[in-house]
Amino acid sequence: MTQPGYDALAARYAAMFPGPYQSPIEHHAVAAFVDDIRAAGVVIDVGCGIGHVTDDLTRRGLDVIGCDPSPAMLAIARRTYPHLRFVEDDAALTRVHGPVAAIIARFSLIHIPPDLLPGILRLWARRLTSGAPVLIATQSSDMPGPATSFDHAVAPAWRWHPDELSRVLTEGGFGEQWRMVSRPDDVHRFPQVHLLARRNGG
Ligand SMILES: C[S@@+](CC[C@H](N)C(=O)[O-])C[C@H]1O[C@@H](n2cnc3c(N)ncnc32)[C@H](O)[C@@H]1O
């Protein structure tokens, strides 16, 4: 999957988002994800963009690989953090080999058509060991039911009701552990959900 919108707007994106988090809840959700990781190993930052969350996770002591399908976003990540590992790949993770200890996907799965997300999650479940955490953050909705498209500035995007996201994760082999939902504010048009799920055992 290519991302021409992010390629065209990468420099503007970097100027608009100079830091990794836009709110305390984002910061604390990622901190809770880090504390939830039980096994050593590689953590994948899916849709890492310009790499600032990859950098934050590395500073917190994790062994992280950032993946993104946009060469222009990755070029900024590599220039800013030349000591970190970045791979041009999408959420299917076909170019990152080996076992994976945990996965974080902040505001990247929103760009995957909802009918494709279950297949992506099943691929992840095959790569993760029992109990491994995944943290997914998306723009959210108060309307129960299927994900709905919205007018994202860069690329086609869908926002997820937390229950629907949880349901799709359950189908994919994960069990929800917790969710944080923040309300719209001056800078966020929609609620946002951070949902942590663990790979089921067996
Ligand atoms: C809003 S940015 C979020 C960047 C970063 N995760 C963060 O939290 O700052 C969305 C990113 O998702 C990436 N993306 C888009 N489609 C994707 C896909 N199918 N798989 C993985 N990443 C994707 C985009 O290239 C972009 O860098």
The ligand as an ORCA input file, in Angstrom:
! r2SCAN-3c Opt
* xyz 0 1
  C      -1.061     10.376     11.245
  S       0.465      9.614     10.837
  C       0.933      8.936     12.410
  C       2.421      8.787     12.550
  C       2.897      8.179     13.878
  N       2.327      6.860     14.109
  C       2.589      9.058     15.045
  O       1.962      8.600     15.986
  O       3.025     10.205     15.039
  C      -0.082      8.200      9.948
  C       1.052      7.355      9.338
  O       0.500      6.109      8.919
  C       1.146      5.722      7.749
  N       0.323      4.746      7.030
  C      -0.622      4.985      6.103
  N      -1.121      3.829      5.631
  C      -0.491      2.835      6.290
  C      -0.545      1.399      6.236
  N      -1.368      0.763      5.401
  N       0.264      0.699      7.037
  C       1.097      1.339      7.902
  N       1.206      2.679      7.986
  C       0.420      3.416      7.191
  C       1.345      7.023      6.985
  O       2.325      6.910      5.963
  C       1.711      7.971      8.111
  O       3.096      8.070      8.281
*
